[in-house]
Amino acid sequence: MIRVELKNASKIFSIDFRRDKGSLARLLKVLSGKTEKQERVAVKDISFTARSGEIIGLVGRNGAGKSTLLKLIAGIYETSNGTIKTDGELVYLTSLGLGLMPKLTMRENIFLSGSILGLEQKEVRQRFSQIVDFSGLHDFVDLKVYQFSSGMVTRLSFSTTFFCIKHKNPDILLIDEVFGTVGDFDFERKASEKMEELIKGGATVVLASHDLDTIKKYCNRVIWLNEGEIFGAGNPQEIISKYLSM
């Protein structure tokens, strides 16, 4: 079954350079009929399909269009041209920060984050103990998050994100640069195991990362983006070798 299908998908952003100028200068530009708007093509004529259970990696330099492409698939951005179709429950994971509110307690933030990820309150309650247990923050459940260390915030963010997404059991999982240090060594090891469990859980996964070892480890196919276009696609080892040689 095809879960994701893109046909000549493009995204063009319009950038208005007048906004940083004074009011008089902007008025004169409007009266003269001139414009300082420019268009930037972030993604251009992208076509590919992703089937059930397939894990596709996106590689490319900063600004190559990886994040824009994932946001197009997620429906956060609308295409300027072309079409994108998705079939099934979709989750877009862009960072471990889910908009935690510093003045709310850990308990309140877990329920808030669960709601952001599309869970009902009763569903969050079903996962609450697992989230707390995995985070190791049992003694801080009713402490406000602004009193947490950065490591504690990371533990809370990761634990909430993982177990809420696991509960949703999405058909399509879009992952944008979430790999990296997530705390102390023991927690990082546990988190890596959970991410692997999530990626190999049967969903169609489109994964963007600068961690090429992660791409090679998990992906069936790799798409190399350069200046918004597909520069190469195919076997992970082959595409990554070409990418590194550029």
VMD Tcl script that draws the C-alpha trace (Angstrom):
set ca {
  {0.00 0.00 0.00}
  {1.25 3.47 -0.90}
  {1.18 5.68 2.18}
  {2.88 8.81 0.78}
  {2.83 9.98 -2.84}
  {4.38 13.17 -4.20}
  {4.04 14.32 -7.80}
  {6.13 17.32 -8.88}
  {5.69 18.93 -5.47}
  {7.21 22.40 -5.14}
  {7.23 25.09 -2.50}
  {8.02 28.73 -3.28}
  {8.33 31.30 -0.51}
  {7.80 35.00 -1.15}
  {10.22 37.18 0.82}
  {9.35 40.84 1.36}
  {12.46 42.94 1.97}
  {10.38 46.08 2.65}
  {9.43 45.00 6.17}
  {12.71 46.13 7.76}
  {12.53 49.64 6.31}
  {10.86 52.71 7.75}
  {7.20 53.59 7.21}
  {7.99 56.43 4.77}
  {10.23 54.23 2.63}
  {7.57 51.52 2.50}
  {4.90 54.06 1.55}
  {7.04 55.49 -1.27}
  {7.61 51.99 -2.62}
  {3.89 51.29 -2.62}
  {3.09 54.62 -4.35}
  {5.76 54.02 -6.98}
  {4.41 50.56 -7.73}
  {7.78 48.99 -7.16}
  {8.32 45.92 -5.04}
  {11.20 44.36 -3.18}
  {9.62 40.95 -2.96}
  {11.69 38.01 -4.08}
  {10.79 34.38 -4.48}
  {12.82 31.55 -3.02}
  {12.29 28.03 -4.30}
  {12.68 25.78 -1.25}
  {11.51 22.54 -2.87}
  {11.30 21.93 -6.61}
  {9.50 19.18 -8.57}
  {9.84 16.43 -5.97}
  {8.27 13.09 -6.91}
  {8.43 9.82 -4.99}
  {6.25 7.26 -3.22}
  {6.63 5.56 0.15}
  {4.93 2.25 0.84}
  {3.73 0.69 4.08}
  {6.62 -0.12 6.39}
  {9.23 1.58 4.20}
  {11.86 3.74 5.89}
  {13.17 6.56 3.71}
  {16.07 8.80 4.69}
  {16.52 12.41 3.57}
  {20.07 13.75 3.39}
  {21.44 17.09 2.26}
  {23.25 20.18 3.49}
  {21.55 22.81 5.62}
  {19.03 24.62 3.44}
  {18.67 21.73 1.01}
  {14.92 21.52 1.62}
  {14.62 18.53 3.98}
  {12.54 20.23 6.66}
  {10.37 22.04 4.12}
  {9.66 18.74 2.37}
  {8.61 17.07 5.62}
  {6.34 20.01 6.46}
  {4.74 19.73 3.04}
  {4.05 16.03 3.59}
  {2.70 16.79 7.07}
  {0.35 19.42 5.65}
  {1.93 22.27 7.62}
  {2.80 23.97 4.32}
  {0.69 23.92 1.18}
  {2.40 23.08 -2.09}
  {2.94 25.91 -4.57}
  {2.77 23.37 -7.39}
  {2.22 19.64 -7.67}
  {0.37 17.28 -5.36}
  {0.99 15.33 -2.16}
  {-1.25 12.51 -0.96}
  {-1.02 10.64 2.34}
  {-3.03 7.62 3.43}
  {-3.34 6.94 7.15}
  {-2.70 8.46 10.57}
  {0.31 10.78 10.37}
  {2.61 12.14 13.09}
  {5.26 14.80 12.49}
  {8.09 14.84 15.03}
  {10.41 17.81 14.71}
  {12.14 18.10 18.08}
  {12.04 16.90 21.64}
  {10.58 20.22 22.72}
  {6.79 20.06 22.63}
  {6.20 23.58 23.85}
  {6.59 22.76 27.54}
  {5.16 25.51 29.71}
  {7.65 26.51 32.43}
  {4.96 27.67 34.86}
  {3.05 24.39 34.66}
  {3.97 21.28 36.63}
  {5.41 18.16 35.07}
  {2.02 16.48 35.44}
  {0.22 19.35 33.70}
  {2.81 19.45 30.91}
  {2.41 15.74 30.22}
  {-1.31 16.22 29.65}
  {-0.71 19.37 27.59}
  {1.89 17.67 25.39}
  {-0.35 14.66 24.94}
  {-3.14 16.94 23.73}
  {-0.76 18.62 21.26}
  {0.05 15.18 19.88}
  {-3.66 14.45 19.42}
  {-4.40 12.23 22.41}
  {-7.50 12.51 24.58}
  {-7.05 13.06 28.31}
  {-8.06 9.48 29.11}
  {-5.42 8.21 26.67}
  {-2.74 10.30 28.34}
  {-3.82 8.88 31.72}
  {-3.31 5.37 30.33}
  {0.31 6.24 29.47}
  {1.04 8.54 32.42}
  {2.81 5.99 34.64}
  {4.97 4.76 31.75}
  {6.01 8.33 30.91}
  {6.98 9.07 34.51}
  {8.74 5.73 35.01}
  {10.81 6.08 31.85}
  {11.78 9.67 32.65}
  {12.95 8.70 36.13}
  {11.41 11.90 37.50}
  {8.99 10.36 40.00}
  {9.88 12.85 42.73}
  {9.20 15.89 40.55}
  {5.74 15.20 39.10}
  {4.14 18.16 40.86}
  {7.11 20.52 40.52}
  {6.89 23.36 38.03}
  {9.06 22.86 34.97}
  {10.92 26.18 35.33}
  {12.57 24.56 38.36}
  {13.90 21.67 36.23}
  {17.45 21.39 34.94}
  {17.90 21.20 31.16}
  {18.56 17.46 31.46}
  {15.29 16.95 33.34}
  {13.40 18.91 30.69}
  {14.91 16.70 28.00}
  {13.93 13.54 29.88}
  {10.38 14.80 30.27}
  {10.12 15.86 26.61}
  {11.46 12.61 25.21}
  {9.43 10.36 27.50}
  {6.18 12.19 26.80}
  {6.79 12.30 23.05}
  {7.71 8.64 22.74}
  {4.87 7.13 24.73}
  {2.22 9.41 23.23}
  {3.34 8.59 19.69}
  {3.54 4.90 20.61}
  {-0.05 5.11 21.84}
  {-1.22 6.72 18.59}
  {0.50 3.98 16.56}
  {0.67 6.13 13.39}
  {0.70 4.76 9.86}
  {3.12 7.52 8.76}
  {5.90 8.93 10.92}
  {7.88 11.99 9.81}
  {11.06 12.60 11.83}
  {13.01 15.82 11.45}
  {16.43 15.94 13.13}
  {15.51 14.55 16.54}
  {18.59 12.39 16.97}
  {21.34 13.61 19.25}
  {22.20 13.97 22.89}
  {19.13 13.48 25.05}
  {20.68 13.45 28.51}
  {23.15 11.37 30.46}
  {24.67 8.24 28.99}
  {22.21 5.75 30.53}
  {19.16 7.75 29.47}
  {20.61 8.34 26.00}
  {21.04 4.59 25.59}
  {17.44 3.94 26.68}
  {16.17 6.71 24.42}
  {18.06 5.31 21.41}
  {16.48 1.91 21.99}
  {13.02 3.48 22.13}
  {13.62 5.47 18.94}
  {14.65 2.26 17.20}
  {11.48 0.61 18.47}
  {9.45 3.50 17.09}
  {11.15 3.51 13.69}
  {10.89 -0.26 13.28}
  {7.31 -0.39 14.52}
  {5.82 -0.91 11.05}
  {4.93 2.66 10.13}
  {6.03 4.31 6.91}
  {8.90 6.53 8.07}
  {10.47 9.53 6.34}
  {13.55 10.50 8.34}
  {15.69 13.62 7.86}
  {19.00 13.64 9.70}
  {22.60 14.79 9.44}
  {23.52 11.62 11.34}
  {24.46 9.48 8.35}
  {25.14 6.41 10.50}
  {21.53 6.56 11.65}
  {20.34 6.89 8.04}
  {22.41 3.87 6.97}
  {21.28 1.84 9.96}
  {17.54 2.25 9.54}
  {16.67 3.30 6.00}
  {15.70 1.12 3.05}
  {16.15 4.00 0.62}
  {17.79 7.42 0.69}
  {16.83 10.61 -1.12}
  {19.58 13.20 -1.49}
  {18.32 16.78 -1.71}
  {20.40 19.62 -3.09}
  {19.02 23.16 -3.42}
  {15.49 21.82 -3.13}
  {15.78 19.16 -5.84}
  {16.40 15.43 -5.78}
  {20.08 15.03 -6.61}
  {20.13 11.27 -6.13}
  {17.99 8.45 -4.76}
  {18.47 4.77 -4.09}
  {20.58 2.42 -1.99}
  {21.63 4.10 1.30}
  {25.29 3.08 1.14}
  {25.66 4.15 -2.48}
  {23.87 7.50 -2.14}
  {25.63 8.42 1.10}
  {29.03 7.60 -0.40}
  {28.29 9.95 -3.32}
  {26.98 12.59 -0.95}
  {30.15 12.50 1.15}
  {32.35 12.74 -1.94}
  {30.82 16.04 -3.03}
}
mol new
graphics top color blue
foreach p $ca { graphics top sphere $p radius 0.5 }
foreach p [lrange $ca 0 end-1] q [lrange $ca 1 end] { graphics top cylinder $p $q radius 0.2 }
display resetview
